[in-house]
Amino acid sequence: MTDPGTGTPLTRRAARAAAERAHSSGPVQGEAAPTRRSTRPPRTPVDDVADPLTDAVAEVRHAAGRRARRARGAFTLIAAGVLLIGGTAAVSAAAYGTSTAAAPGASAAASVSPSASPTVTPPPVDPATVMTTRNPCTDAAFTAALAAHDTEAAVTAAGGGPAFREEVVTGEAPCVHLDDPSFTWVVVNKQRPYSPKDYRPSPVVAPAGVQVINGGSLRSDAAAALSDMVAAAKQAGAGAIALDSGYRSYRTQVTSYGVQVTSRGSSGADLVSARPGFSEHQSGLAGDLVACTRSCGTLDMLAGTPQNQFILAHAWEYGWIVRYEAGHTPVTGYASEPWHLRFIGVQLAKAYHDGGFHTLEEFFGLPAAPSY
């Protein structure tokens, strides 16, 4: 800018002073009074003159602002990434039970999260409470026991009574046939006859140390177990127990069932006697027991005796169960027979007792068999 009088260039300070004098001299007559907006000092050419120092300061400020914005952007991205990773970890922990604990050195980044993501930790599992099943038919010891028709060895190889039962019920043991009377786990009822119908076990013997009525005998393993139980009952002070009836052949059952039909009719006979080919007695694994004092009573006289109480409390320890309990006729098809015991082996009898079962049908998950 130049001095209008001399044409000499003005300095920045002189130019600013001249501008201030012109502004303070007031409005020219006839000119509108200045508004609030117009009272600001007019922009002079001096303001358009580049100031290297001012420009440098402005450039520094702009650069600092850009760096701050870039830093805030980077910080925001880091925070978003931490939140995303933390959320994903929490979902994974909830789904798979894995830990979301941060690795060493990661705590600083994780601290930007407004709140910790919840994790779901499943309760500890006691392996003893978990029942696992497998196919015992692929086990060499199990198949060898089957080939030898050794029930106890097979049950042991399967993992014990409860495991064996579970494997049979769930179909994990397809090589086990519950209709094979050579094994003590055989189930015979009004829907499951013998095949062949005149099956005969071998050998059958009289139980040692047991009074036998009507020429009773049993399969050898059942006979040995009955001998042990009768001896234990006597030693415990429960009294003597006798075998009233044990193994019956198909032919003998024809006669026995015929007698019941004559006295009771067919429907009445079916409640108390099995048809030929459907009787547990034919397996050699069933025995009808009576209590003896000076003499032996009848079958109907067993209930309520000390011998009966011992049987109810301890028969399972020797591999025996009461086959036809009161209240379960709709399943077994037979009236209550507290005297009719069935040998299934020690391990299976323990599983039967401990599991609170009342019929073999229930124990092995079979359909009820109330009628033929």
PEHU-V149935 format. One record per backbone hydrogen bond with DSSP energy under -1.0 kcal/mol. CO is the residue of the C=O (numbers start at 1). NH is the residue of the N-H. E is the energy in kcal/mol with one decimal. If there is no record, write none. Layout:
CO|NH|E + CO|NH|E
//
This chain:
1|10|-3.7 + 3|7|-3.2 + 8|3|-3.2 + 11|15|-2.6 + 12|16|-2.1 + 13|17|-2.0 + 14|18|-2.4 + 15|19|-2.0 + 16|20|-1.8 + 17|21|-2.2 + 18|22|-2.3 + 19|23|-1.7 + 20|24|-2.1 + 21|25|-1.0 + 28|31|-2.3 + 35|39|-1.0 + 37|40|-1.0 + 44|47|-1.5 + 46|49|-1.7 + 51|55|-3.0 + 52|56|-2.2 + 53|57|-2.4 + 54|58|-2.8 + 55|59|-2.5 + 56|60|-2.2 + 57|61|-2.5 + 58|62|-3.0 + 59|63|-2.5 + 60|64|-2.6 + 61|65|-2.5 + 62|66|-2.5 + 63|67|-2.5 + 64|68|-2.4 + 65|69|-2.7 + 66|70|-2.7 + 67|71|-2.6 + 68|72|-2.8 + 69|73|-2.5 + 70|74|-2.6 + 71|75|-2.8 + 72|76|-2.5 + 73|77|-2.2 + 74|78|-2.5 + 75|79|-2.6 + 76|80|-2.5 + 77|81|-2.5 + 78|82|-2.5 + 79|83|-2.4 + 80|84|-2.5 + 81|85|-2.9 + 82|86|-3.0 + 83|87|-2.6 + 84|88|-2.5 + 85|89|-2.6 + 86|90|-2.2 + 87|91|-2.3 + 88|92|-2.5 + 89|93|-2.7 + 90|94|-2.5 + 91|95|-2.3 + 92|96|-3.0 + 93|97|-2.3 + 103|106|-2.1 + 106|110|-1.9 + 107|111|-1.3 + 109|112|-1.3 + 110|113|-1.7 + 126|129|-2.2 + 127|130|-1.1 + 135|138|-1.6 + 136|139|-2.1 + 139|143|-2.5 + 140|144|-2.1 + 141|145|-1.9 + 142|146|-2.1 + 143|147|-2.2 + 144|148|-1.6 + 145|150|-2.6 + 146|149|-1.3 + 150|154|-2.0 + 151|155|-2.5 + 152|156|-2.3 + 153|157|-2.3 + 154|158|-1.6 + 155|160|-2.7 + 156|159|-1.4 + 160|164|-2.8 + 161|165|-2.6 + 162|166|-2.3 + 163|167|-2.4 + 164|168|-2.2 + 165|169|-2.9 + 166|170|-2.3 + 167|172|-1.9 + 167|173|-1.1 + 173|176|-1.9 + 177|180|-1.6 + 178|187|-3.0 + 180|183|-1.6 + 183|186|-1.6 + 189|192|-1.3 + 196|199|-1.5 + 203|220|-1.3 + 205|218|-3.1 + 207|210|-1.4 + 211|243|-2.7 + 217|247|-3.3 + 218|205|-3.4 + 219|223|-2.8 + 220|224|-2.1 + 221|225|-1.7 + 222|226|-2.2 + 223|227|-2.2 + 224|228|-1.8 + 225|229|-1.9 + 226|230|-2.8 + 227|231|-2.1 + 228|232|-2.0 + 229|233|-2.4 + 230|234|-2.0 + 231|235|-2.2 + 232|236|-2.0 + 233|238|-2.6 + 234|237|-1.1 + 240|292|-2.4 + 242|290|-2.1 + 243|213|-3.1 + 245|288|-3.0 + 249|253|-2.2 + 250|254|-1.6 + 251|255|-1.4 + 252|256|-2.4 + 253|257|-2.7 + 254|258|-1.6 + 255|259|-1.9 + 256|260|-1.4 + 257|261|-2.2 + 258|262|-2.0 + 259|263|-1.6 + 260|264|-2.6 + 261|265|-1.9 + 265|269|-2.6 + 266|270|-2.1 + 269|273|-2.3 + 271|335|-2.5 + 275|278|-2.2 + 277|194|-2.2 + 280|283|-1.6 + 281|248|-1.2 + 281|284|-1.2 + 284|219|-2.7 + 285|343|-3.1 + 287|341|-2.7 + 288|244|-2.6 + 288|245|-1.3 + 290|242|-2.5 + 291|297|-2.8 + 292|240|-1.0 + 295|293|-2.5 + 299|302|-1.6 + 302|305|-1.9 + 305|309|-2.2 + 306|310|-2.2 + 307|311|-2.2 + 308|312|-2.4 + 309|313|-1.7 + 310|314|-2.7 + 311|315|-2.2 + 314|317|-1.3 + 315|318|-1.8 + 315|320|-2.1 + 316|319|-1.4 + 319|344|-2.8 + 319|345|-1.2 + 321|342|-2.7 + 324|337|-2.7 + 325|328|-1.3 + 328|331|-1.3 + 328|332|-2.4 + 329|333|-2.7 + 331|369|-3.2 + 337|340|-1.6 + 339|289|-2.1 + 340|323|-1.7 + 341|287|-2.2 + 342|321|-2.0 + 345|349|-2.4 + 346|350|-2.1 + 347|351|-1.9 + 348|352|-2.4 + 349|353|-2.5 + 350|354|-3.2 + 351|355|-1.8 + 352|357|-2.1 + 353|356|-1.3 + 359|363|-2.0 + 360|364|-2.3 + 361|366|-3.2
//
